[in-house]
């Protein structure tokens, strides 16, 4: 699949924006301006850039959640200012500052609610895909992302079985960064490629380099096209998690972190820059300008978010946001 020069440059902006957003999230957590143990996306930016390129290029309408480390995809769906304000717990957030990163949603913009417990989202998203098909929603699909750890949950296989049996419009997406919280893939699965699990359900699956945004975009676009034809399928992308499971996690306790001594050799941003430099599409000045532009945009969104009010106790505890009736009473 061919991408134009303009599309590749836009992809580059997205991968840099993902890097800047990840760095700023870590910075704001350590400064005490963001609460919670957010999962940093550093090292996995090509995944987000590839998905975003696919969403922009295709006319297929998508719905879905996001993986723990694809904050940029969530922000792309709902708006970067709204996403960042939500991280900060501010009223200008997509859910008025009451949901934080994990559970923010905007059904109109295709961002569905995620689950806090790993392994349950595919069941929910398969049900949503079933609803799309029953309602005869044409050219609409679900993108259902998981990490390599969540795919080990039992409900995962029930979801894939139902999706295949009833030919639902869903793309199962596995972001395999080699380690689930603190457990490496080698201690979870005997398979080299997790996408091969789809074979048990007669589903097509593909595994690509998750550090190459072009490969990710191509795989997602093809997966979306299959899903739109009611052919559920799997896309697995392999990448590397640079940081701990969450900001502050002492990952050296449970994994060999010697790879961090030469991050440039595995950096998806630098690899993509090299490709674009070789094509003659960018130069050093362009690289500097894009970094400055993305930093200005992200920092500006954080500053605007911090200028807004914080959600009140009553707003946070409003059960009407979750339930059709408040049978539990007041807290």
PyMOL commands that set and color helices and strands:
alter all, ss='L'
color gray80, all
select helices_A, chain A and resi 5-30+45-57+71-78+80-87+107-109+121-134+150-152+154-165+185-187+194-201+213-228+251-253+258-265+268-279+284-306+313-316+319-321
alter helices_A, ss='H'
color red, helices_A
select strands_A, chain A and resi 61-64+140-147+170-176+179-180+183-184+204-209+233-238
alter strands_A, ss='S'
color yellow, strands_A
deselect
rebuild
show_as cartoon
